[in-house]
């Protein structure tokens, strides 16, 4: 695992330093590299969107199963898995792009701490290796996260509706101490995801 982590960190460092040679700013380089990563992950993201659409279609059937087998957890699980198999839906399919993002985040965090990006490197009002002093990026990350979930829509499940508010707050709490460079990556990635989701929904309309 450490070998793969170091390999990914070196790859990101190479991308950032080479991009910086052309644009002359590591903040802009992070945005460009984020766009390149998003393009590379596009097939998986499209698969995620398809999986989420299918899961949304199955919500009424899932609710019926939950009500019917509310007192029999074993049968509830069996019938739920049968429904997934029947419609060829993988409930974990929507999590794959997010799981892939985590190693990238850790590797980028390692790059920011390694000294490859100079400590005085700045972008707009912030230094890339330090947290946003005005907490603007964490709030923006939370707002975009809320918009993203709002755009995807919610089920009638009260717990899912609550997550639409809880998750953005968690994002703010988690990210406010992150280096600004890491927050720029996450914000750019989230904005691209919102734009992509909008066009996918518009196409499906």
N, C-alpha and C positions, 0 to 999 in steps of 0.2 A: 504493500500500500504506500509506504514512504517513497519507494522508487517511482511509482506512478505520480505521486504528488509532486516530487521534485521535477519530473519530466514535464508535467503540466505547467509548473511554475516557470521553468526555463523557457518553455514555448511561449507563454504569455509575456515574459520579460523580453524575449526576442521580437515578438509582434509589436510591443509598445515602443521599444527603443528604435526599431526600424521605422515605425510610423512617425515617431517624434522627429526623425531626421528630415521628414518632408513637411510636417505641419508646425514644428517648433514649439509645441505646447503639449505637455503630458495629459492635461485635462481633455483636450480635443482628441488626443491619441486614444484615451480610454473610451470615448464615445465612438470613435471609428472602429476600434477593436470589438466593442460591444455589438455594433451593427454586423460586423463580419461573423461573430459567434452566433448571432441571431439567425443569420442566413444559413450558416452551417447546420443549425438545429431545426431549421424550418420543417423538414420532413417529419421529425418527431413531434413538433408543435402542432402540425396539421393533424397528425394521428391523435394527439391529445384532444383537440377540438372536436374531432369526429367521435371520440369515445365519450366526451362530455355531452354531446348532442344526443347520443344513443341512451346514455344514462338518464338524461332529462325525459326522454320519451317513455322510459320504463318506470318513472316515478309513480304513476297511478297504479300500475300492476304491483310494484313493490309495497305500496301502502296497503293494498288489499291483502297481500301475503302477511304483512305485519299484523294486521287486524285479525286475520283468520287464525294465525299460529302465535298469538301474543303470549300464550301460556306454555308453549312448547318450543323452546329455543333450538333444540336439535332439528326439528322438522322445519323451523323457520329458516335455518341455515341451508338445509338441503333444498328446499323449494326456491330459495333465493339464488343458489348456485345453478339450479336447473333452468331458471329464467335467464340467467346470464349466458349459459351454454346455448340455450334455444335461440337467442338473439345474437349470439357470437359477440358478446360484450365483455371486455376485460375491465373490471372496476378499478384496477390499478393503472390502467392505461393513461389516465389523466395525470398521474403523479410522476411519470418518467422524466419529462423535461425539467420538472422542479428538482428531482433527485440529481439530474446531471448538472444543474446550475450550482448545487452546493459545493462540489469539488472545485469548480471554477472560482467561486467566491473565496474559498479557503486559499486557493493558489494565488489569486490576486492580492489577498490580504498579505500573503507571504512576500509577494513582489514589493508591495508598499513598505514592508518592514525591512526588506533586505538592503536598502540603500541604493538600489538600481535607479530608483526615482529620487532625485535630490530632495533633501528635507525642505528646501525653500521653494520647491516647485508649487506654483499656485495656478488657480483657475477661477476667474471672476473674483469673489470676495474671500475665497478659502484656500488654505494650504492642503494639498492632496493627501499628505500623510497624517493629517490631524483631523479631528471631528469638525463639523461645521459649527463655527462659534455662535451663529445666530439661529441654529436649529431649523433652518429653512428647508434643507434637503430631507431631513427625517419627516417633516410635516408633509412635504410634497410626495414622499414615498407612501405615506399613509393615505393621502388623498387619492393618488393614482391607484393604489390597491383597492380602495373603496369603489372607485369608478369601474375598475376591472371586474369586480364581483357584481356590481350593479348591472353592467353591460351583459354579463353572462346570464343574469337572471337568477332567481332563487326559487326553491321549491316551497310547498306549503308547510314544510317541516319547520317548527319554531326554532329548533336548534340551528338549522342551516341559516335561517334569517338572522339569528343572533350573531353567527360567525361573520356575517357581512359587516358588522360593526366591531366585533372583537378583534378580528384579524388585522385591520388597519391600525388599531391602537397598539396591538402587539408589534407591528412593523415599526411604529414610531419608537416604542420602548426599546426594541432590539437595536435599531439602527442609529440612535442619536449619539452613541459613543464610537461608532465605526469611523475609520478614516474617510475623509470626504471623497477620495478617489473610488473607494468601494461603494459609497452611496451614489456616486455619479453612474457607476456601472449598473447598479440595481435600478435606479430611476430610469435610465435610458432603456434598459431591457423591458421594464414594466410599461413604459410609454409605447414602445414598439409592439408589445403584446396587445395593448388596448387598440391601437390602430389596426393591427392585424385582425383582432376579434370583430371590430366594427365592419371591416370589409367582408369578412366571412359571413357575418349575420346579414349584411346587406345583399350579398350574393344569394344567400339562402332564402331571402324574403320573397 
